Each structure stands twice: as structure tokens, then as C-alpha cells.
Amino acid sequence: MVSLVSLLALGDLAFLGILGWLLTGLLIFHRPTESTLARRLLGLRHPTREEFSRLAPVWQEVTARAGVDAQNYALWIEENDTDLNAVAAAGHIVGVTTFALNRLPNGELAAVLAHELGHHVGGHAWASLLGYWYALPARLAYRVIRFLALVTLRVAAFFSVLGFLVIALFLGLFAFATLTTLYGLPLLILAAPYALAAVGRRAELRADQHAAALGFAPMLASVLHQMHGADQAAKQQAALAARAAGTQLPKESAIAKLLATHPDHHTRLHHLQPWLQPQPPR
């Protein structure tokens, strides 16, 4: 889509538009842009003096164990008193919810921060953001094509079955021609969300391993158990509400599982087991 817009707008200089679009990814390492991203997109704010006095010593301990400079990262707060959550984004953003900050003891809060630091050390934070940013044109193009196809099919079906078949055949031939002339690139567009989700799940496990290697495995396991309990309680409440309304909750589809960006808690706890087992004496 970027190539098409650049070609229409710049003609023979279309490569400049494409190059400019690729260079916009460097903005994720620009501190002012990061601050705007934290506020506008992620809904974060700077910690108050009291919040920083609680958060900073824990962060100092985590970064000291990891051997990195704590000042390389900016601590942010998400105003959320119900979810135990944290985020690592762009090149330097580390954010936690007010629930995590106020409810977790220091050890568990350190485990959460060590997990987020693992995303930064492993390059997951900027890689995932770049993947999201560069995939935006493809997602927009996919939605436009899907919308036009649905509208065309509905209009054709309204007039006659023959019209429906003609339009369906036309769309099929168009899709086939697109795939063959563009060497299958549209298939990459369709597969990109699933590939990015799979990479995200793997990144979560690696960030868990980073926290565990720093000595926070028991604390992280405790946090995961709490998160699992909260999820189960939310599902039970939703099921009771659905039953009261005379309906049932839809089951999670296979596609939804493939698009999940985080592994389930059982999987994460399973991968933590090597760090939770008592080590034999040497």
C-alpha cells in the first residue's frame, strides 16, 4: 500500500516515499517520540513522587542484578487499580499499573519489572513495535479489500444468484492473479498477524526466563498464579452473567488462540519449572 501511494504521489521517485516510510521506524528510539507514544497510545503517565520512591529502589535492584544502567529506561505508571499488568515498549519505556505498584510486595514487583527488562534486553519491545508499525498499511489494505469484497458480494446476492456467482468468480480470478503476479506476497499479509502473535508468545517465555535467571522465578510464579486466579474469577463472573441472561459464553476459537500474544499461564509456569526445582548440592 505504501508503494502504491508513493507511486501515485511521487512517480519515478516512489522509492523516496518507501525509504521515508522505513525510516519512520527509527522514531521509536527518539525519547520525545517515546514520551508521546507512552502518553497517547499506551495511556501512561509519569509516577508521582510517592510512586517513584516506591518503584525506583525495586528497579535499581533489578537492573543491578542484570548489570544494566537503570537510567537507560524511563519508569511510567498506568492508572489501573484492577489489573495486575506491566508493559515494555519502544526503546526505553517500562510501565506498571497502579494495581501492581500498590498491591505487590517488593519481591513480586521486582519479578514483574525483571520480566519487562527481559523484553528490552532481548530486543522484544522495539521489535514488536516495529512489527506493529510496519504492518499498519497491510492491515489497512486488508480491511479495505475485505470490506469491498463483502459489499460487492451482498449487492450481487441481492440481484440474483447468477450475479453472485459472476462476482465470486471475478474476485477469485482477481485473487489468483494477485497472488501469481506478486509472487505470493498477499499471503504474507494474511499470515503476518499469526506470525507476529507466535513471535510475541515466544518473547513472553524468553522474558520469563530472563527474570528467572536473575533469581526471581518463585516471585514470578506467584504473580502468574495470581493472574491465573483473576482470569478464572472473571470467566466465572462472565459465565454467571451469561447464564442469568439465558445465554452461553462462546468458546475460544482456534483462530483466537493462534492470535493470542501471550501464552496461557499454565504454559508459562511449566517453562519456569527448571528454576523452581531445588538445585542439588555441588
C-alpha positions, 0 to 999 in steps of 0.5 A: 500500500505504501508503494502504491501511494508513493507511486501515485504521489511521487512517480519515478521517485516512489522509492523516496516515499518507501525509504521515508516510510522505513525510516519512520521506524527509527522514531521509536528510539527518539525519547520525545517520540517515546514520551508521546507514544507512552502518553497517547497510545499506551495511556501512561503517565509519569509516577508521582513522587510517592510512586517513584520512591516506591518503584525506583529502589525495586528497579535499581535492584533489578537492573543491578542484578542484570548489570544494566544502567537503570537510567537507560529506561524511563519508569511510567505508571498506568492508572489501573487499580484492577489489573495486575499488568506491566508493559515494555515498549519502544526503546526505553519505556517500562510501565506498571499499573497502579494495581501492581505498584500498590498491591505487590510486595517488593519481591513480586514487583521486582519479578514483574519489572525483571520480566519487562527488562527481559523484553528490552534486553532481548530486543522484544519491545522495539521489535514488536513495535516495529512489527506493529508499525510496519504492518499498519498499511497491510492491515489497512489494505486488508480491511479495505479489500475485505470490506469491498469484497463483502459489499460487492458480494451482498449487492450481487446476492441481492440481484440474483444468484447468477450475479453472485456467482459472476462476482465470486468468480471475478474476485477469485480470478482477481485473487489468483492473479494477485497472488501469481503476479506478486509472487505470493506476497498477499499471503504474507499479509494474511499470515503476518498477524499469526506470525507476529502473535507466535513471535510475541508468545515466544518473547513472553517465555524468553522474558520469563526466563530472563527474570528467572535467571536473575533469581526471581522465578518463585516471585514470578510464579506467584504473580502468574498464579495470581493472574491465573486466579483473576482470569478464572474469577472473571470467566466465572463472573462472565459465565454467571452473567451469561447464564442469568441472561439465558445465554452461553459464553462462546468458546475460544476459537482456534483462530483466537488462540493462534492470535493470542500474544501471550501464552496461557499461564499454565504454559508459562509456569511449566517453562519456569519449572527448571528454576523452581526445582531445588538445585542439588548440592555441588 
